[in-house]
Amino acid sequence: MSFVQIKKLKVSYGSLQAVKGISFEIPKGDVFGFIGPNGAGKSTTIKVLATLIRPNSGIVKIDGISVPENPMEIRRKIGYMPDYFGTYEDLTAGEYLHFFAAAYQLPRASRERSIADVLQLTDLNHKADSAVDSLSRGMKQRLGLARVLLHDPDLLLLDEPASGLDPRARIEVRELLKALKAMGKTIIISSHILHELAQFCTRIGIVEAGQLVAEGSLDEIYAQLGLLQIIHVQVLNVDDRILGLIRSLPGVQEVERQSDRVAIKMQATETGAEALLDDMMKMGCRIRMFQPEAMDMETAFMKLTEGKTA
């Protein structure tokens, strides 16, 4: 059974229909990337899951429990981090976490251990006694993640967790999310940084104007769009026979022999380049350089959407 289940979700703000019948399911332990322009309905959908907005209609369940009907029970299962969260800037990072540990009703005997664990996981041990106001934006984002992890939730709802971060801080947050994935957490994450989502999300949902325009694994979305990938290879023993063998490989659309390399155009899949390399090695190719061009989720996003908002 799916851990998160949304069917025909509709949410309106007055006359504005922000979410127009979105449906998707997420198995336990999956990382679901929610992609879309501002105003597409991502944050509204996440807020419904976080019990902050009641839907106008539709089914919304987490672990088989109706979200609108059981908000307090749901809040024990989730950790919600909005795109911008307020911090109590006159507290230290440690005091901030102690406050929320009490709010989460963690037993006093285990609070210190829980706080120490999340500080270590987010690499903020050295900042426990620092004022929140003195932390960089990247550290504040990690502190926000530490806060939502205090009660060890099953589901993390992360709305633009890398928004406004510099490149180094984005990498740090991304590595932290990979660690949470490895721990088996179910994660819904919205972001505009599409290529970073593609690195660790098991499924992607692309939303526009309150509707889900594509949903599935990366391979399914690439196949739906018919995206192609170019791979540049230097083959020391290249000849007409080898070029013919490469052209016959699964997924290969075109092979062009250039001055110092071979350019192979093939159907884009998540593991297609690795399979091509294995096949070329088996056919006896002596490979000096193998360089796939990056498959850009922005390409998928632009082909599927027109920049509309709800």
C-alpha positions as CSV (number, residue, x, y, z in Angstrom):
1,M,0.0,0.0,0.0
2,S,1.2,3.5,-0.8
3,F,2.4,5.5,2.2
4,V,1.1,8.8,0.7
5,Q,-2.1,8.8,-1.3
6,I,-3.7,11.8,-3.0
7,K,-6.7,11.4,-5.2
8,K,-8.5,14.2,-7.1
9,L,-7.3,16.9,-4.7
10,K,-8.9,20.3,-5.2
11,V,-8.1,23.4,-3.2
12,S,-9.4,26.9,-3.8
13,Y,-8.7,30.3,-2.3
14,G,-11.9,32.1,-2.9
15,S,-12.5,32.1,-6.6
16,L,-8.9,31.0,-7.4
17,Q,-8.6,27.2,-7.8
18,A,-5.0,26.5,-6.8
19,V,-5.1,22.7,-7.1
20,K,-7.3,21.2,-9.8
21,G,-7.7,17.5,-9.1
22,I,-4.2,16.3,-8.5
23,S,-3.7,12.6,-7.9
24,F,-0.5,10.6,-7.1
25,E,0.8,8.0,-4.7
26,I,4.2,7.6,-3.0
27,P,5.4,4.2,-1.6
28,K,7.2,4.2,1.7
29,G,10.9,5.1,1.4
30,D,10.5,6.9,-1.9
31,V,11.7,10.4,-2.6
32,F,9.2,12.3,-4.6
33,G,10.4,15.5,-6.4
34,F,7.6,18.1,-6.9
35,I,8.5,20.4,-9.8
36,G,6.7,23.5,-11.1
37,P,6.8,27.2,-11.5
38,N,5.7,29.6,-8.7
39,G,1.9,29.5,-8.3
40,A,1.6,26.0,-9.8
41,G,0.1,24.5,-6.7
42,K,3.2,22.8,-5.1
43,S,3.2,24.6,-1.8
44,T,-0.6,24.3,-1.5
45,T,-0.5,20.5,-1.9
46,I,2.3,20.2,0.6
47,K,0.4,22.4,3.1
48,V,-2.6,20.1,2.8
49,L,-0.4,17.1,3.7
50,A,1.1,19.2,6.6
51,T,-2.5,19.7,7.9
52,L,-2.3,23.5,7.4
53,I,-5.0,23.7,4.7
54,R,-8.2,21.8,4.5
55,P,-8.9,20.6,0.9
56,N,-12.2,21.5,-0.8
57,S,-12.5,17.9,-2.0
58,G,-10.5,14.8,-2.7
59,I,-8.8,12.0,-0.7
60,V,-5.5,12.7,1.2
61,K,-4.0,10.0,3.3
62,I,-0.7,9.3,5.0
63,D,0.0,5.7,6.2
64,G,-3.7,5.0,5.5
65,I,-4.9,7.8,7.8
66,S,-7.1,10.6,6.5
67,V,-5.1,13.9,6.8
68,P,-8.1,16.3,7.2
69,E,-9.9,14.1,9.7
70,N,-6.9,13.3,11.9
71,P,-4.6,16.3,12.0
72,M,-3.0,15.7,15.4
73,E,-2.2,12.0,14.6
74,I,-0.7,13.1,11.2
75,R,1.5,15.7,12.8
76,R,3.3,13.0,14.8
77,K,4.2,11.3,11.5
78,I,5.4,14.2,9.5
79,G,8.2,16.8,9.6
80,Y,7.3,20.0,7.6
81,M,9.8,22.5,6.5
82,P,8.4,25.5,4.6
83,D,10.3,27.4,2.0
84,Y,11.1,30.1,4.6
85,F,10.7,29.4,8.3
86,G,10.9,31.8,11.2
87,T,13.7,31.3,13.7
88,Y,13.8,32.6,17.2
89,E,16.9,34.7,16.8
90,D,17.5,35.5,20.4
91,L,18.1,31.8,21.1
92,T,21.1,29.6,20.5
93,A,20.8,26.7,18.1
94,G,20.7,24.3,21.0
95,E,18.0,26.3,22.8
96,Y,16.0,26.4,19.6
97,L,16.0,22.6,19.4
98,H,15.3,22.2,23.1
99,F,12.2,24.4,22.6
100,F,10.9,22.3,19.8
101,A,11.8,19.0,21.5
102,A,9.5,20.1,24.3
103,A,6.8,21.2,21.8
104,Y,7.0,17.7,20.2
105,Q,6.5,16.3,23.7
106,L,9.7,14.3,23.6
107,P,10.4,12.7,27.0
108,R,12.8,14.8,29.1
109,A,15.1,11.8,29.5
110,S,15.6,11.4,25.8
111,R,15.7,15.0,24.7
112,E,19.4,15.5,25.0
113,R,20.1,12.4,23.0
114,S,17.7,13.3,20.3
115,I,19.1,16.9,20.0
116,A,22.7,15.5,19.9
117,D,21.7,13.1,17.2
118,V,20.1,15.7,14.9
119,L,23.0,18.1,15.5
120,Q,25.4,15.4,14.4
121,L,23.3,14.4,11.4
122,T,23.1,18.0,10.1
123,D,26.8,18.8,11.0
124,L,25.9,21.5,13.5
125,N,27.6,20.2,16.6
126,H,30.0,23.1,16.6
127,K,27.1,25.6,16.4
128,A,25.0,24.4,19.3
129,D,26.0,27.4,21.4
130,S,25.9,29.9,18.6
131,A,23.0,32.4,18.3
132,V,20.6,31.5,15.6
133,D,20.9,35.1,14.3
134,S,24.6,34.5,13.7
135,L,24.1,31.5,11.4
136,S,24.4,31.7,7.6
137,R,21.3,31.0,5.6
138,G,22.7,27.5,4.7
139,M,23.2,26.7,8.4
140,K,19.7,28.0,9.2
141,Q,18.3,25.6,6.6
142,R,20.2,22.7,8.2
143,L,18.9,23.8,11.6
144,G,15.4,23.8,10.2
145,L,16.0,20.2,9.0
146,A,17.3,19.3,12.4
147,R,14.1,20.7,14.0
148,V,11.8,18.6,11.8
149,L,13.9,15.4,12.5
150,L,13.7,15.7,16.3
151,H,10.7,13.4,16.6
152,D,11.9,11.0,14.0
153,P,9.0,11.5,11.5
154,D,8.2,8.9,8.8
155,L,7.4,11.6,6.2
156,L,9.4,14.7,5.4
157,L,7.6,17.6,3.6
158,L,10.3,19.9,2.3
159,D,9.2,23.0,0.4
160,E,12.1,24.5,-1.5
161,P,14.8,23.5,1.1
162,A,17.6,24.9,-1.1
163,S,15.9,28.2,-2.0
164,G,18.3,31.1,-1.8
165,L,21.4,29.1,-0.9
166,D,24.8,29.6,-2.4
167,P,26.3,26.6,-4.4
168,R,28.2,25.2,-1.4
169,A,25.2,25.3,0.9
170,R,23.1,23.7,-1.8
171,I,25.5,20.8,-2.0
172,E,25.5,20.4,1.8
173,V,21.7,20.3,1.8
174,R,21.7,17.8,-1.1
175,E,24.1,15.5,0.7
176,L,22.0,15.6,3.8
177,L,18.9,14.7,1.9
178,K,20.8,11.7,0.4
179,A,21.6,10.6,3.9
180,L,17.9,10.9,4.9
181,K,17.0,8.8,1.9
182,A,19.5,6.2,2.9
183,M,17.8,6.1,6.3
184,G,14.6,5.1,4.7
185,K,12.7,8.3,5.1
186,T,9.8,9.0,2.8
187,I,10.4,12.5,1.4
188,I,8.4,15.0,-0.7
189,I,10.6,17.8,-1.9
190,S,9.7,20.8,-4.1
191,S,12.4,22.7,-5.9
192,H,13.2,24.7,-9.0
193,I,16.8,23.2,-9.0
194,L,15.6,20.4,-11.3
195,H,18.9,18.7,-12.0
196,E,19.7,18.3,-8.3
197,L,16.3,16.7,-7.7
198,A,17.1,14.2,-10.6
199,Q,20.1,13.0,-8.7
200,F,18.3,11.5,-5.8
201,C,14.6,11.4,-6.4
202,T,13.0,8.1,-7.2
203,R,9.9,9.7,-8.8
204,I,9.2,13.1,-10.2
205,G,5.9,15.0,-10.5
206,I,5.7,18.0,-12.8
207,V,2.8,20.4,-11.9
208,E,1.5,23.4,-13.7
209,A,-1.6,25.6,-13.2
210,G,-2.8,23.3,-10.4
211,Q,-2.6,20.1,-12.5
212,L,-0.1,17.3,-12.6
213,V,1.2,17.2,-16.2
214,A,3.6,14.3,-15.7
215,E,4.5,11.8,-13.0
216,G,6.7,8.8,-12.8
217,S,10.3,7.7,-12.6
218,L,13.0,9.6,-14.5
219,D,13.0,6.8,-17.2
220,E,9.2,7.0,-17.6
221,I,9.3,10.8,-18.0
222,Y,12.3,10.6,-20.5
223,A,10.4,8.0,-22.4
224,Q,7.2,10.0,-22.4
225,L,9.0,13.0,-23.9
226,G,11.2,11.0,-26.3
227,L,14.3,12.7,-24.9
228,L,17.7,11.8,-26.5
229,Q,21.1,11.9,-24.9
230,I,24.5,12.4,-26.7
231,I,27.5,10.5,-25.5
232,H,31.0,11.3,-26.7
233,V,33.4,8.4,-26.8
234,Q,37.1,8.1,-27.9
235,V,37.6,4.6,-29.2
236,L,41.2,3.8,-30.0
237,N,40.4,0.8,-32.3
238,V,37.4,2.3,-34.1
239,D,36.6,1.0,-37.6
240,D,33.5,0.5,-39.7
241,R,32.8,-2.9,-38.1
242,I,32.8,-1.4,-34.6
243,L,30.6,1.5,-35.8
244,G,28.1,-0.9,-37.2
245,L,28.0,-2.9,-33.9
246,I,27.4,0.3,-31.9
247,R,24.6,1.3,-34.3
248,S,22.9,-2.0,-33.6
249,L,22.9,-1.6,-29.8
250,P,19.5,-1.1,-28.0
251,G,18.3,2.5,-27.8
252,V,21.0,3.9,-30.2
253,Q,19.5,6.3,-32.7
254,E,22.5,7.7,-34.5
255,V,26.3,7.3,-34.6
256,E,28.5,10.0,-36.0
257,R,32.3,9.5,-36.5
258,Q,34.1,12.8,-35.7
259,S,37.8,13.8,-36.0
260,D,38.8,12.6,-32.5
261,R,35.7,10.8,-31.2
262,V,32.4,9.1,-31.9
263,A,29.2,10.9,-31.0
264,I,26.4,8.5,-30.1
265,K,22.8,9.7,-29.9
266,M,20.5,7.4,-27.9
267,Q,17.3,7.3,-26.0
268,A,17.7,9.0,-22.6
269,T,17.3,6.7,-19.6
270,E,18.6,6.9,-16.1
271,T,21.1,4.0,-16.7
272,G,21.4,4.1,-20.5
273,A,24.9,5.5,-20.5
274,E,26.2,2.8,-18.2
275,A,24.6,0.0,-20.2
276,L,26.1,1.4,-23.4
277,L,29.6,1.5,-21.8
278,D,29.2,-2.2,-20.7
279,D,28.1,-3.2,-24.2
280,M,31.0,-1.4,-25.9
281,M,33.5,-3.0,-23.6
282,K,32.1,-6.4,-24.3
283,M,32.4,-5.9,-28.1
284,G,36.1,-5.2,-27.7
285,C,36.2,-1.4,-27.8
286,R,39.4,0.2,-26.4
287,I,37.9,3.3,-24.8
288,R,40.0,6.3,-23.8
289,M,37.2,8.7,-23.0
290,F,33.5,8.2,-22.3
291,Q,31.6,11.4,-21.7
292,P,27.8,11.5,-21.6
293,E,26.2,15.0,-21.9
294,A,24.1,15.9,-18.9
295,M,20.5,15.0,-19.2
296,D,18.7,18.1,-18.0
297,M,15.4,18.0,-16.1
298,E,14.9,21.6,-17.3
299,T,14.5,20.2,-20.8
300,A,11.7,17.9,-19.6
301,F,10.2,20.7,-17.5
302,M,10.1,23.2,-20.5
303,K,8.7,20.6,-22.9
304,L,5.9,19.7,-20.5
305,T,4.9,23.1,-19.3
306,E,4.1,26.5,-20.8
307,G,4.8,28.6,-17.7
308,K,1.2,28.9,-16.7
309,T,0.1,29.4,-13.1
310,A,-3.1,28.5,-11.4
